[in-house]
Amino acid sequence: MKLKKILAASLAATLVMSSAMTVSASYYDSSSSSKSESNTDSEDVQTADAPIEVAGTTVKTSIAGAYAAKSVQGAAVITPLADVKASLGLKDGQVPAITIYDTDPTKSSKAMDSINAAIDALGEGAEMLTALNVDLGAKEDGKWVALEDGSVAMATGLPADADLTKTYSVICVQPGGVITILEDQDTNPATVTFAVQAGIGTYALVAQ
């Protein structure tokens, strides 16, 4: 409880300064890698430039991968491919790849503990709608390449029963316990657009 209170206080101070700043927690379940949940239907695997329905709007995703999250109304990487490659620092022969899955406390218990602490810091009325495990990396000669630097923008449709009159943000938990509060980057009330960091992360959609 003491750790949780310290974390909550740190997060509250961070939110006053900037919603994009990060703080560190002492826990993260690194075993929650989306690759460990790689059993997915072929219909979930999308190629680059594939059209994806995001909250009723067709969006072309710039990164190939497994878009297997069912709790949201679609997700697509909207950063242009050339900018993706530059941001991630990809070498010749490497192509960006992504996996997106629903998660919950039984799959990512420590990450969810971090998210719950962050929600407490956001204050009364903050509520998580769903959480996604995302792994942003690359493929080279058919093999997965883990990445650590860079980010891309991902547009995500809110769950079908979401209250569109509320304000939405995203809590990101990364290995090492780094927690980032991400503001919505778009003006569509039915979607949330946020930065996905290279590597593995758990992203919780939060209403206020």
Secondary structure, DSSP 4 states (H G I P E B T S, - for coil): -HHHHHHHHHHHHHHHH-TT-EEE-S---GGG-GGGG----GGGEE-TT-EEEETTEEEE-SSEEEE---SSS-EEE-S-HHHHHHHHTPPTT-EEEEEEEEE-TTTSHHHHHHHHHHHHHH-TT-EEEEEEEEEEEEEETTEEE---S-EEEEEEEPPTT--TTS-EEEEEEETTTEEEEEE--S--TTEEEEEEESEEEEEEEEE-
